[in-house]
């Protein structure tokens, strides 16, 4: 598996699946979630309504509709409340469940948004460490994607994810 950290607009990436930092209602919202819903079109919201809610730490999959990606994996990350309310395990579960869905749907390439790092306030350095660890753990899955992109929305988050990957995959 090749893992890369990039700064990009996740809605423009031609990958098998993109991972949306979704809210539990799957109804779209602000940040990357709203951007994905706008780019995918109305059918994405209709598909999400059929699924219903998604608990924090879990993930659901829909078609990508008007996106270049075949699928959208909706992962609901935790809101940061200081770190003492199980946020780390919930974020780990997001990445783990998204990778499981990608594997089950034979996704060759997956692009993750920086789950919970935007309006949910998760510290980027901690979130990046969790993201990289969970993606690396997923290498044991059958049908693991051959390419994983960790897509960052700004320079500080990009720096956090770049450092986390470099620490785990030196050289």
Chimera marker file (.cmm) of the C-alpha trace (Angstrom):
<marker_set name="trace">
<marker id="1" x="0.000" y="0.000" z="0.000" r="1" g="1" b="0" radius="0.5"/>
<marker id="2" x="1.268" y="3.445" z="-0.930" r="1" g="1" b="0" radius="0.5"/>
<marker id="3" x="0.318" y="6.222" z="1.498" r="1" g="1" b="0" radius="0.5"/>
<marker id="4" x="0.668" y="9.885" z="0.593" r="1" g="1" b="0" radius="0.5"/>
<marker id="5" x="-0.205" y="13.142" z="2.313" r="1" g="1" b="0" radius="0.5"/>
<marker id="6" x="-1.518" y="15.797" z="-0.071" r="1" g="1" b="0" radius="0.5"/>
<marker id="7" x="-3.166" y="19.193" z="0.008" r="1" g="1" b="0" radius="0.5"/>
<marker id="8" x="-6.044" y="19.042" z="-2.443" r="1" g="1" b="0" radius="0.5"/>
<marker id="9" x="-9.747" y="19.466" z="-3.007" r="1" g="1" b="0" radius="0.5"/>
<marker id="10" x="-10.992" y="15.961" z="-2.181" r="1" g="1" b="0" radius="0.5"/>
<marker id="11" x="-14.051" y="16.452" z="-4.417" r="1" g="1" b="0" radius="0.5"/>
<marker id="12" x="-11.844" y="16.546" z="-7.523" r="1" g="1" b="0" radius="0.5"/>
<marker id="13" x="-9.819" y="13.388" z="-6.920" r="1" g="1" b="0" radius="0.5"/>
<marker id="14" x="-10.242" y="10.455" z="-9.296" r="1" g="1" b="0" radius="0.5"/>
<marker id="15" x="-10.003" y="7.674" z="-6.707" r="1" g="1" b="0" radius="0.5"/>
<marker id="16" x="-12.257" y="4.707" z="-6.057" r="1" g="1" b="0" radius="0.5"/>
<marker id="17" x="-13.566" y="6.197" z="-2.807" r="1" g="1" b="0" radius="0.5"/>
<marker id="18" x="-13.326" y="9.401" z="-0.846" r="1" g="1" b="0" radius="0.5"/>
<marker id="19" x="-13.894" y="9.450" z="2.897" r="1" g="1" b="0" radius="0.5"/>
<marker id="20" x="-16.182" y="12.214" z="4.044" r="1" g="1" b="0" radius="0.5"/>
<marker id="21" x="-15.849" y="13.736" z="7.509" r="1" g="1" b="0" radius="0.5"/>
<marker id="22" x="-19.605" y="13.375" z="7.982" r="1" g="1" b="0" radius="0.5"/>
<marker id="23" x="-21.973" y="14.379" z="10.736" r="1" g="1" b="0" radius="0.5"/>
<marker id="24" x="-24.163" y="11.740" z="12.364" r="1" g="1" b="0" radius="0.5"/>
<marker id="25" x="-27.260" y="12.759" z="10.381" r="1" g="1" b="0" radius="0.5"/>
<marker id="26" x="-25.393" y="12.262" z="7.061" r="1" g="1" b="0" radius="0.5"/>
<marker id="27" x="-27.266" y="15.341" z="5.872" r="1" g="1" b="0" radius="0.5"/>
<marker id="28" x="-24.326" y="17.412" z="4.705" r="1" g="1" b="0" radius="0.5"/>
<marker id="29" x="-23.150" y="20.434" z="6.585" r="1" g="1" b="0" radius="0.5"/>
<marker id="30" x="-20.168" y="22.716" z="6.666" r="1" g="1" b="0" radius="0.5"/>
<marker id="31" x="-16.555" y="22.189" z="5.695" r="1" g="1" b="0" radius="0.5"/>
<marker id="32" x="-15.583" y="19.187" z="3.640" r="1" g="1" b="0" radius="0.5"/>
<marker id="33" x="-18.929" y="17.487" z="4.298" r="1" g="1" b="0" radius="0.5"/>
<marker id="34" x="-20.843" y="20.330" z="2.658" r="1" g="1" b="0" radius="0.5"/>
<marker id="35" x="-18.359" y="20.523" z="-0.214" r="1" g="1" b="0" radius="0.5"/>
<marker id="36" x="-18.736" y="16.807" z="-0.925" r="1" g="1" b="0" radius="0.5"/>
<marker id="37" x="-22.524" y="17.009" z="-0.840" r="1" g="1" b="0" radius="0.5"/>
<marker id="38" x="-22.541" y="20.008" z="-3.194" r="1" g="1" b="0" radius="0.5"/>
<marker id="39" x="-20.141" y="18.348" z="-5.648" r="1" g="1" b="0" radius="0.5"/>
<marker id="40" x="-21.912" y="14.971" z="-5.600" r="1" g="1" b="0" radius="0.5"/>
<marker id="41" x="-25.357" y="16.451" z="-6.201" r="1" g="1" b="0" radius="0.5"/>
<marker id="42" x="-28.810" y="15.932" z="-4.745" r="1" g="1" b="0" radius="0.5"/>
<marker id="43" x="-28.752" y="12.154" z="-5.198" r="1" g="1" b="0" radius="0.5"/>
<marker id="44" x="-26.100" y="11.875" z="-2.466" r="1" g="1" b="0" radius="0.5"/>
<marker id="45" x="-28.390" y="13.493" z="0.078" r="1" g="1" b="0" radius="0.5"/>
<marker id="46" x="-31.219" y="11.183" z="-1.021" r="1" g="1" b="0" radius="0.5"/>
<marker id="47" x="-28.975" y="8.128" z="-0.576" r="1" g="1" b="0" radius="0.5"/>
<marker id="48" x="-27.888" y="9.348" z="2.856" r="1" g="1" b="0" radius="0.5"/>
<marker id="49" x="-31.507" y="9.877" z="3.905" r="1" g="1" b="0" radius="0.5"/>
<marker id="50" x="-32.243" y="6.244" z="3.020" r="1" g="1" b="0" radius="0.5"/>
<marker id="51" x="-29.389" y="5.127" z="5.276" r="1" g="1" b="0" radius="0.5"/>
<marker id="52" x="-30.496" y="7.340" z="8.140" r="1" g="1" b="0" radius="0.5"/>
<marker id="53" x="-28.122" y="8.236" z="10.939" r="1" g="1" b="0" radius="0.5"/>
<marker id="54" x="-24.599" y="7.000" z="11.514" r="1" g="1" b="0" radius="0.5"/>
<marker id="55" x="-23.168" y="6.867" z="15.051" r="1" g="1" b="0" radius="0.5"/>
<marker id="56" x="-19.866" y="8.515" z="15.896" r="1" g="1" b="0" radius="0.5"/>
<marker id="57" x="-16.978" y="6.173" z="15.128" r="1" g="1" b="0" radius="0.5"/>
<marker id="58" x="-18.850" y="4.288" z="12.436" r="1" g="1" b="0" radius="0.5"/>
<marker id="59" x="-18.954" y="4.617" z="8.647" r="1" g="1" b="0" radius="0.5"/>
<marker id="60" x="-21.438" y="4.104" z="5.815" r="1" g="1" b="0" radius="0.5"/>
<marker id="61" x="-20.945" y="3.947" z="2.044" r="1" g="1" b="0" radius="0.5"/>
<marker id="62" x="-22.881" y="5.457" z="-0.858" r="1" g="1" b="0" radius="0.5"/>
<marker id="63" x="-22.238" y="5.906" z="-4.561" r="1" g="1" b="0" radius="0.5"/>
<marker id="64" x="-20.225" y="8.994" z="-5.513" r="1" g="1" b="0" radius="0.5"/>
<marker id="65" x="-22.860" y="10.203" z="-7.995" r="1" g="1" b="0" radius="0.5"/>
<marker id="66" x="-21.505" y="13.380" z="-9.665" r="1" g="1" b="0" radius="0.5"/>
<marker id="67" x="-18.035" y="13.046" z="-8.099" r="1" g="1" b="0" radius="0.5"/>
<marker id="68" x="-15.054" y="11.509" z="-9.926" r="1" g="1" b="0" radius="0.5"/>
<marker id="69" x="-14.931" y="8.942" z="-7.078" r="1" g="1" b="0" radius="0.5"/>
<marker id="70" x="-17.066" y="5.833" z="-7.421" r="1" g="1" b="0" radius="0.5"/>
<marker id="71" x="-17.972" y="5.825" z="-3.709" r="1" g="1" b="0" radius="0.5"/>
<marker id="72" x="-18.263" y="8.149" z="-0.737" r="1" g="1" b="0" radius="0.5"/>
<marker id="73" x="-17.502" y="6.587" z="2.627" r="1" g="1" b="0" radius="0.5"/>
<marker id="74" x="-19.143" y="8.698" z="5.321" r="1" g="1" b="0" radius="0.5"/>
<marker id="75" x="-17.168" y="8.457" z="8.582" r="1" g="1" b="0" radius="0.5"/>
<marker id="76" x="-18.476" y="10.268" z="11.647" r="1" g="1" b="0" radius="0.5"/>
<marker id="77" x="-15.633" y="11.546" z="13.775" r="1" g="1" b="0" radius="0.5"/>
<marker id="78" x="-15.805" y="12.767" z="17.345" r="1" g="1" b="0" radius="0.5"/>
<marker id="79" x="-16.080" y="16.355" z="18.468" r="1" g="1" b="0" radius="0.5"/>
<marker id="80" x="-12.987" y="17.239" z="20.514" r="1" g="1" b="0" radius="0.5"/>
<marker id="81" x="-13.897" y="17.756" z="24.166" r="1" g="1" b="0" radius="0.5"/>
<marker id="82" x="-10.412" y="17.805" z="25.665" r="1" g="1" b="0" radius="0.5"/>
<marker id="83" x="-9.525" y="14.162" z="25.025" r="1" g="1" b="0" radius="0.5"/>
<marker id="84" x="-11.079" y="12.611" z="28.111" r="1" g="1" b="0" radius="0.5"/>
<marker id="85" x="-14.322" y="11.406" z="26.569" r="1" g="1" b="0" radius="0.5"/>
<marker id="86" x="-13.104" y="8.576" z="24.349" r="1" g="1" b="0" radius="0.5"/>
<marker id="87" x="-12.314" y="10.813" z="21.388" r="1" g="1" b="0" radius="0.5"/>
<marker id="88" x="-9.154" y="8.912" z="20.403" r="1" g="1" b="0" radius="0.5"/>
<marker id="89" x="-10.870" y="5.517" z="20.244" r="1" g="1" b="0" radius="0.5"/>
<marker id="90" x="-13.806" y="6.975" z="18.316" r="1" g="1" b="0" radius="0.5"/>
<marker id="91" x="-11.439" y="8.541" z="15.775" r="1" g="1" b="0" radius="0.5"/>
<marker id="92" x="-9.511" y="5.257" z="15.480" r="1" g="1" b="0" radius="0.5"/>
<marker id="93" x="-12.812" y="3.496" z="14.845" r="1" g="1" b="0" radius="0.5"/>
<marker id="94" x="-13.642" y="5.970" z="12.046" r="1" g="1" b="0" radius="0.5"/>
<marker id="95" x="-10.475" y="5.179" z="10.144" r="1" g="1" b="0" radius="0.5"/>
<marker id="96" x="-10.724" y="1.436" z="10.857" r="1" g="1" b="0" radius="0.5"/>
<marker id="97" x="-14.362" y="1.239" z="9.733" r="1" g="1" b="0" radius="0.5"/>
<marker id="98" x="-13.695" y="3.308" z="6.618" r="1" g="1" b="0" radius="0.5"/>
<marker id="99" x="-10.794" y="1.025" z="5.654" r="1" g="1" b="0" radius="0.5"/>
<marker id="100" x="-12.988" y="-2.035" z="6.234" r="1" g="1" b="0" radius="0.5"/>
<marker id="101" x="-15.672" y="-0.629" z="3.925" r="1" g="1" b="0" radius="0.5"/>
<marker id="102" x="-13.044" y="0.219" z="1.308" r="1" g="1" b="0" radius="0.5"/>
<marker id="103" x="-11.700" y="-3.325" z="1.489" r="1" g="1" b="0" radius="0.5"/>
<marker id="104" x="-15.177" y="-4.914" z="1.303" r="1" g="1" b="0" radius="0.5"/>
<marker id="105" x="-16.002" y="-2.835" z="-1.777" r="1" g="1" b="0" radius="0.5"/>
<marker id="106" x="-12.686" y="-3.618" z="-3.506" r="1" g="1" b="0" radius="0.5"/>
<marker id="107" x="-11.579" y="0.006" z="-3.544" r="1" g="1" b="0" radius="0.5"/>
<marker id="108" x="-8.151" y="0.239" z="-5.132" r="1" g="1" b="0" radius="0.5"/>
<marker id="109" x="-7.603" y="3.846" z="-4.040" r="1" g="1" b="0" radius="0.5"/>
<marker id="110" x="-9.025" y="5.823" z="-1.131" r="1" g="1" b="0" radius="0.5"/>
<marker id="111" x="-8.706" y="9.499" z="-0.211" r="1" g="1" b="0" radius="0.5"/>
<marker id="112" x="-9.367" y="10.430" z="3.418" r="1" g="1" b="0" radius="0.5"/>
<marker id="113" x="-10.311" y="13.895" z="4.564" r="1" g="1" b="0" radius="0.5"/>
<marker id="114" x="-8.719" y="14.953" z="7.867" r="1" g="1" b="0" radius="0.5"/>
<marker id="115" x="-11.580" y="13.600" z="9.975" r="1" g="1" b="0" radius="0.5"/>
<marker id="116" x="-12.574" y="15.786" z="12.944" r="1" g="1" b="0" radius="0.5"/>
<marker id="117" x="-9.766" y="18.320" z="12.303" r="1" g="1" b="0" radius="0.5"/>
<marker id="118" x="-12.063" y="21.095" z="11.066" r="1" g="1" b="0" radius="0.5"/>
<marker id="119" x="-15.109" y="22.345" z="12.932" r="1" g="1" b="0" radius="0.5"/>
<marker id="120" x="-14.957" y="19.362" z="15.330" r="1" g="1" b="0" radius="0.5"/>
<marker id="121" x="-11.727" y="20.828" z="16.719" r="1" g="1" b="0" radius="0.5"/>
<marker id="122" x="-9.588" y="17.695" z="17.039" r="1" g="1" b="0" radius="0.5"/>
<marker id="123" x="-5.897" y="18.675" z="17.442" r="1" g="1" b="0" radius="0.5"/>
<marker id="124" x="-4.260" y="17.959" z="14.092" r="1" g="1" b="0" radius="0.5"/>
<marker id="125" x="-1.076" y="16.391" z="15.497" r="1" g="1" b="0" radius="0.5"/>
<marker id="126" x="-3.061" y="13.850" z="17.522" r="1" g="1" b="0" radius="0.5"/>
<marker id="127" x="-5.535" y="13.171" z="14.715" r="1" g="1" b="0" radius="0.5"/>
<marker id="128" x="-2.712" y="12.667" z="12.214" r="1" g="1" b="0" radius="0.5"/>
<marker id="129" x="-1.002" y="10.086" z="14.416" r="1" g="1" b="0" radius="0.5"/>
<marker id="130" x="-4.249" y="8.155" z="14.772" r="1" g="1" b="0" radius="0.5"/>
<marker id="131" x="-5.001" y="8.347" z="11.043" r="1" g="1" b="0" radius="0.5"/>
<marker id="132" x="-1.583" y="7.079" z="9.972" r="1" g="1" b="0" radius="0.5"/>
<marker id="133" x="-1.564" y="4.306" z="12.599" r="1" g="1" b="0" radius="0.5"/>
<marker id="134" x="-4.981" y="3.008" z="11.557" r="1" g="1" b="0" radius="0.5"/>
<marker id="135" x="-4.234" y="3.130" z="7.841" r="1" g="1" b="0" radius="0.5"/>
<marker id="136" x="-1.011" y="1.194" z="8.427" r="1" g="1" b="0" radius="0.5"/>
<marker id="137" x="-2.854" y="-1.361" z="10.595" r="1" g="1" b="0" radius="0.5"/>
<marker id="138" x="-5.255" y="-1.950" z="7.709" r="1" g="1" b="0" radius="0.5"/>
<marker id="139" x="-2.472" y="-3.438" z="5.567" r="1" g="1" b="0" radius="0.5"/>
<marker id="140" x="-3.493" y="-6.836" z="6.948" r="1" g="1" b="0" radius="0.5"/>
<marker id="141" x="-6.977" y="-6.627" z="5.417" r="1" g="1" b="0" radius="0.5"/>
<marker id="142" x="-7.883" y="-8.690" z="2.404" r="1" g="1" b="0" radius="0.5"/>
<marker id="143" x="-8.373" y="-6.392" z="-0.584" r="1" g="1" b="0" radius="0.5"/>
<marker id="144" x="-6.650" y="-3.445" z="1.055" r="1" g="1" b="0" radius="0.5"/>
<marker id="145" x="-6.445" y="-0.408" z="-1.252" r="1" g="1" b="0" radius="0.5"/>
<marker id="146" x="-3.130" y="-0.082" z="-3.055" r="1" g="1" b="0" radius="0.5"/>
<marker id="147" x="-3.189" y="3.717" z="-2.634" r="1" g="1" b="0" radius="0.5"/>
<marker id="148" x="-4.320" y="5.814" z="0.321" r="1" g="1" b="0" radius="0.5"/>
<marker id="149" x="-4.278" y="9.601" z="0.169" r="1" g="1" b="0" radius="0.5"/>
<marker id="150" x="-4.512" y="11.626" z="3.368" r="1" g="1" b="0" radius="0.5"/>
<marker id="151" x="-6.006" y="14.860" z="2.067" r="1" g="1" b="0" radius="0.5"/>
<marker id="152" x="-5.450" y="18.028" z="4.077" r="1" g="1" b="0" radius="0.5"/>
<marker id="153" x="-7.299" y="21.331" z="3.747" r="1" g="1" b="0" radius="0.5"/>
<marker id="154" x="-4.612" y="23.735" z="4.978" r="1" g="1" b="0" radius="0.5"/>
<marker id="155" x="-0.881" y="24.001" z="5.601" r="1" g="1" b="0" radius="0.5"/>
<marker id="156" x="-0.899" y="23.406" z="9.391" r="1" g="1" b="0" radius="0.5"/>
<marker id="157" x="-2.934" y="20.197" z="9.031" r="1" g="1" b="0" radius="0.5"/>
<marker id="158" x="-0.774" y="19.157" z="6.074" r="1" g="1" b="0" radius="0.5"/>
<marker id="159" x="2.319" y="19.611" z="8.258" r="1" g="1" b="0" radius="0.5"/>
<marker id="160" x="0.838" y="17.474" z="11.039" r="1" g="1" b="0" radius="0.5"/>
<marker id="161" x="-0.064" y="14.629" z="8.690" r="1" g="1" b="0" radius="0.5"/>
<marker id="162" x="3.273" y="14.832" z="6.849" r="1" g="1" b="0" radius="0.5"/>
<marker id="163" x="5.191" y="14.587" z="10.146" r="1" g="1" b="0" radius="0.5"/>
<marker id="164" x="3.054" y="11.681" z="11.389" r="1" g="1" b="0" radius="0.5"/>
<marker id="165" x="3.665" y="9.701" z="8.195" r="1" g="1" b="0" radius="0.5"/>
<marker id="166" x="7.400" y="10.483" z="8.183" r="1" g="1" b="0" radius="0.5"/>
<marker id="167" x="7.710" y="9.291" z="11.804" r="1" g="1" b="0" radius="0.5"/>
<marker id="168" x="6.173" y="5.931" z="10.929" r="1" g="1" b="0" radius="0.5"/>
<marker id="169" x="7.684" y="5.439" z="7.463" r="1" g="1" b="0" radius="0.5"/>
<marker id="170" x="11.154" y="6.984" z="7.659" r="1" g="1" b="0" radius="0.5"/>
<marker id="171" x="13.229" y="7.305" z="4.515" r="1" g="1" b="0" radius="0.5"/>
<link id1="1" id2="2" r="1" g="1" b="0" radius="0.2"/>
<link id1="2" id2="3" r="1" g="1" b="0" radius="0.2"/>
<link id1="3" id2="4" r="1" g="1" b="0" radius="0.2"/>
<link id1="4" id2="5" r="1" g="1" b="0" radius="0.2"/>
<link id1="5" id2="6" r="1" g="1" b="0" radius="0.2"/>
<link id1="6" id2="7" r="1" g="1" b="0" radius="0.2"/>
<link id1="7" id2="8" r="1" g="1" b="0" radius="0.2"/>
<link id1="8" id2="9" r="1" g="1" b="0" radius="0.2"/>
<link id1="9" id2="10" r="1" g="1" b="0" radius="0.2"/>
<link id1="10" id2="11" r="1" g="1" b="0" radius="0.2"/>
<link id1="11" id2="12" r="1" g="1" b="0" radius="0.2"/>
<link id1="12" id2="13" r="1" g="1" b="0" radius="0.2"/>
<link id1="13" id2="14" r="1" g="1" b="0" radius="0.2"/>
<link id1="14" id2="15" r="1" g="1" b="0" radius="0.2"/>
<link id1="15" id2="16" r="1" g="1" b="0" radius="0.2"/>
<link id1="16" id2="17" r="1" g="1" b="0" radius="0.2"/>
<link id1="17" id2="18" r="1" g="1" b="0" radius="0.2"/>
<link id1="18" id2="19" r="1" g="1" b="0" radius="0.2"/>
<link id1="19" id2="20" r="1" g="1" b="0" radius="0.2"/>
<link id1="20" id2="21" r="1" g="1" b="0" radius="0.2"/>
<link id1="21" id2="22" r="1" g="1" b="0" radius="0.2"/>
<link id1="22" id2="23" r="1" g="1" b="0" radius="0.2"/>
<link id1="23" id2="24" r="1" g="1" b="0" radius="0.2"/>
<link id1="24" id2="25" r="1" g="1" b="0" radius="0.2"/>
<link id1="25" id2="26" r="1" g="1" b="0" radius="0.2"/>
<link id1="26" id2="27" r="1" g="1" b="0" radius="0.2"/>
<link id1="27" id2="28" r="1" g="1" b="0" radius="0.2"/>
<link id1="28" id2="29" r="1" g="1" b="0" radius="0.2"/>
<link id1="29" id2="30" r="1" g="1" b="0" radius="0.2"/>
<link id1="30" id2="31" r="1" g="1" b="0" radius="0.2"/>
<link id1="31" id2="32" r="1" g="1" b="0" radius="0.2"/>
<link id1="32" id2="33" r="1" g="1" b="0" radius="0.2"/>
<link id1="33" id2="34" r="1" g="1" b="0" radius="0.2"/>
<link id1="34" id2="35" r="1" g="1" b="0" radius="0.2"/>
<link id1="35" id2="36" r="1" g="1" b="0" radius="0.2"/>
<link id1="36" id2="37" r="1" g="1" b="0" radius="0.2"/>
<link id1="37" id2="38" r="1" g="1" b="0" radius="0.2"/>
<link id1="38" id2="39" r="1" g="1" b="0" radius="0.2"/>
<link id1="39" id2="40" r="1" g="1" b="0" radius="0.2"/>
<link id1="40" id2="41" r="1" g="1" b="0" radius="0.2"/>
<link id1="41" id2="42" r="1" g="1" b="0" radius="0.2"/>
<link id1="42" id2="43" r="1" g="1" b="0" radius="0.2"/>
<link id1="43" id2="44" r="1" g="1" b="0" radius="0.2"/>
<link id1="44" id2="45" r="1" g="1" b="0" radius="0.2"/>
<link id1="45" id2="46" r="1" g="1" b="0" radius="0.2"/>
<link id1="46" id2="47" r="1" g="1" b="0" radius="0.2"/>
<link id1="47" id2="48" r="1" g="1" b="0" radius="0.2"/>
<link id1="48" id2="49" r="1" g="1" b="0" radius="0.2"/>
<link id1="49" id2="50" r="1" g="1" b="0" radius="0.2"/>
<link id1="50" id2="51" r="1" g="1" b="0" radius="0.2"/>
<link id1="51" id2="52" r="1" g="1" b="0" radius="0.2"/>
<link id1="52" id2="53" r="1" g="1" b="0" radius="0.2"/>
<link id1="53" id2="54" r="1" g="1" b="0" radius="0.2"/>
<link id1="54" id2="55" r="1" g="1" b="0" radius="0.2"/>
<link id1="55" id2="56" r="1" g="1" b="0" radius="0.2"/>
<link id1="56" id2="57" r="1" g="1" b="0" radius="0.2"/>
<link id1="57" id2="58" r="1" g="1" b="0" radius="0.2"/>
<link id1="58" id2="59" r="1" g="1" b="0" radius="0.2"/>
<link id1="59" id2="60" r="1" g="1" b="0" radius="0.2"/>
<link id1="60" id2="61" r="1" g="1" b="0" radius="0.2"/>
<link id1="61" id2="62" r="1" g="1" b="0" radius="0.2"/>
<link id1="62" id2="63" r="1" g="1" b="0" radius="0.2"/>
<link id1="63" id2="64" r="1" g="1" b="0" radius="0.2"/>
<link id1="64" id2="65" r="1" g="1" b="0" radius="0.2"/>
<link id1="65" id2="66" r="1" g="1" b="0" radius="0.2"/>
<link id1="66" id2="67" r="1" g="1" b="0" radius="0.2"/>
<link id1="67" id2="68" r="1" g="1" b="0" radius="0.2"/>
<link id1="68" id2="69" r="1" g="1" b="0" radius="0.2"/>
<link id1="69" id2="70" r="1" g="1" b="0" radius="0.2"/>
<link id1="70" id2="71" r="1" g="1" b="0" radius="0.2"/>
<link id1="71" id2="72" r="1" g="1" b="0" radius="0.2"/>
<link id1="72" id2="73" r="1" g="1" b="0" radius="0.2"/>
<link id1="73" id2="74" r="1" g="1" b="0" radius="0.2"/>
<link id1="74" id2="75" r="1" g="1" b="0" radius="0.2"/>
<link id1="75" id2="76" r="1" g="1" b="0" radius="0.2"/>
<link id1="76" id2="77" r="1" g="1" b="0" radius="0.2"/>
<link id1="77" id2="78" r="1" g="1" b="0" radius="0.2"/>
<link id1="78" id2="79" r="1" g="1" b="0" radius="0.2"/>
<link id1="79" id2="80" r="1" g="1" b="0" radius="0.2"/>
<link id1="80" id2="81" r="1" g="1" b="0" radius="0.2"/>
<link id1="81" id2="82" r="1" g="1" b="0" radius="0.2"/>
<link id1="82" id2="83" r="1" g="1" b="0" radius="0.2"/>
<link id1="83" id2="84" r="1" g="1" b="0" radius="0.2"/>
<link id1="84" id2="85" r="1" g="1" b="0" radius="0.2"/>
<link id1="85" id2="86" r="1" g="1" b="0" radius="0.2"/>
<link id1="86" id2="87" r="1" g="1" b="0" radius="0.2"/>
<link id1="87" id2="88" r="1" g="1" b="0" radius="0.2"/>
<link id1="88" id2="89" r="1" g="1" b="0" radius="0.2"/>
<link id1="89" id2="90" r="1" g="1" b="0" radius="0.2"/>
<link id1="90" id2="91" r="1" g="1" b="0" radius="0.2"/>
<link id1="91" id2="92" r="1" g="1" b="0" radius="0.2"/>
<link id1="92" id2="93" r="1" g="1" b="0" radius="0.2"/>
<link id1="93" id2="94" r="1" g="1" b="0" radius="0.2"/>
<link id1="94" id2="95" r="1" g="1" b="0" radius="0.2"/>
<link id1="95" id2="96" r="1" g="1" b="0" radius="0.2"/>
<link id1="96" id2="97" r="1" g="1" b="0" radius="0.2"/>
<link id1="97" id2="98" r="1" g="1" b="0" radius="0.2"/>
<link id1="98" id2="99" r="1" g="1" b="0" radius="0.2"/>
<link id1="99" id2="100" r="1" g="1" b="0" radius="0.2"/>
<link id1="100" id2="101" r="1" g="1" b="0" radius="0.2"/>
<link id1="101" id2="102" r="1" g="1" b="0" radius="0.2"/>
<link id1="102" id2="103" r="1" g="1" b="0" radius="0.2"/>
<link id1="103" id2="104" r="1" g="1" b="0" radius="0.2"/>
<link id1="104" id2="105" r="1" g="1" b="0" radius="0.2"/>
<link id1="105" id2="106" r="1" g="1" b="0" radius="0.2"/>
<link id1="106" id2="107" r="1" g="1" b="0" radius="0.2"/>
<link id1="107" id2="108" r="1" g="1" b="0" radius="0.2"/>
<link id1="108" id2="109" r="1" g="1" b="0" radius="0.2"/>
<link id1="109" id2="110" r="1" g="1" b="0" radius="0.2"/>
<link id1="110" id2="111" r="1" g="1" b="0" radius="0.2"/>
<link id1="111" id2="112" r="1" g="1" b="0" radius="0.2"/>
<link id1="112" id2="113" r="1" g="1" b="0" radius="0.2"/>
<link id1="113" id2="114" r="1" g="1" b="0" radius="0.2"/>
<link id1="114" id2="115" r="1" g="1" b="0" radius="0.2"/>
<link id1="115" id2="116" r="1" g="1" b="0" radius="0.2"/>
<link id1="116" id2="117" r="1" g="1" b="0" radius="0.2"/>
<link id1="117" id2="118" r="1" g="1" b="0" radius="0.2"/>
<link id1="118" id2="119" r="1" g="1" b="0" radius="0.2"/>
<link id1="119" id2="120" r="1" g="1" b="0" radius="0.2"/>
<link id1="120" id2="121" r="1" g="1" b="0" radius="0.2"/>
<link id1="121" id2="122" r="1" g="1" b="0" radius="0.2"/>
<link id1="122" id2="123" r="1" g="1" b="0" radius="0.2"/>
<link id1="123" id2="124" r="1" g="1" b="0" radius="0.2"/>
<link id1="124" id2="125" r="1" g="1" b="0" radius="0.2"/>
<link id1="125" id2="126" r="1" g="1" b="0" radius="0.2"/>
<link id1="126" id2="127" r="1" g="1" b="0" radius="0.2"/>
<link id1="127" id2="128" r="1" g="1" b="0" radius="0.2"/>
<link id1="128" id2="129" r="1" g="1" b="0" radius="0.2"/>
<link id1="129" id2="130" r="1" g="1" b="0" radius="0.2"/>
<link id1="130" id2="131" r="1" g="1" b="0" radius="0.2"/>
<link id1="131" id2="132" r="1" g="1" b="0" radius="0.2"/>
<link id1="132" id2="133" r="1" g="1" b="0" radius="0.2"/>
<link id1="133" id2="134" r="1" g="1" b="0" radius="0.2"/>
<link id1="134" id2="135" r="1" g="1" b="0" radius="0.2"/>
<link id1="135" id2="136" r="1" g="1" b="0" radius="0.2"/>
<link id1="136" id2="137" r="1" g="1" b="0" radius="0.2"/>
<link id1="137" id2="138" r="1" g="1" b="0" radius="0.2"/>
<link id1="138" id2="139" r="1" g="1" b="0" radius="0.2"/>
<link id1="139" id2="140" r="1" g="1" b="0" radius="0.2"/>
<link id1="140" id2="141" r="1" g="1" b="0" radius="0.2"/>
<link id1="141" id2="142" r="1" g="1" b="0" radius="0.2"/>
<link id1="142" id2="143" r="1" g="1" b="0" radius="0.2"/>
<link id1="143" id2="144" r="1" g="1" b="0" radius="0.2"/>
<link id1="144" id2="145" r="1" g="1" b="0" radius="0.2"/>
<link id1="145" id2="146" r="1" g="1" b="0" radius="0.2"/>
<link id1="146" id2="147" r="1" g="1" b="0" radius="0.2"/>
<link id1="147" id2="148" r="1" g="1" b="0" radius="0.2"/>
<link id1="148" id2="149" r="1" g="1" b="0" radius="0.2"/>
<link id1="149" id2="150" r="1" g="1" b="0" radius="0.2"/>
<link id1="150" id2="151" r="1" g="1" b="0" radius="0.2"/>
<link id1="151" id2="152" r="1" g="1" b="0" radius="0.2"/>
<link id1="152" id2="153" r="1" g="1" b="0" radius="0.2"/>
<link id1="153" id2="154" r="1" g="1" b="0" radius="0.2"/>
<link id1="154" id2="155" r="1" g="1" b="0" radius="0.2"/>
<link id1="155" id2="156" r="1" g="1" b="0" radius="0.2"/>
<link id1="156" id2="157" r="1" g="1" b="0" radius="0.2"/>
<link id1="157" id2="158" r="1" g="1" b="0" radius="0.2"/>
<link id1="158" id2="159" r="1" g="1" b="0" radius="0.2"/>
<link id1="159" id2="160" r="1" g="1" b="0" radius="0.2"/>
<link id1="160" id2="161" r="1" g="1" b="0" radius="0.2"/>
<link id1="161" id2="162" r="1" g="1" b="0" radius="0.2"/>
<link id1="162" id2="163" r="1" g="1" b="0" radius="0.2"/>
<link id1="163" id2="164" r="1" g="1" b="0" radius="0.2"/>
<link id1="164" id2="165" r="1" g="1" b="0" radius="0.2"/>
<link id1="165" id2="166" r="1" g="1" b="0" radius="0.2"/>
<link id1="166" id2="167" r="1" g="1" b="0" radius="0.2"/>
<link id1="167" id2="168" r="1" g="1" b="0" radius="0.2"/>
<link id1="168" id2="169" r="1" g="1" b="0" radius="0.2"/>
<link id1="169" id2="170" r="1" g="1" b="0" radius="0.2"/>
<link id1="170" id2="171" r="1" g="1" b="0" radius="0.2"/>
</marker_set>
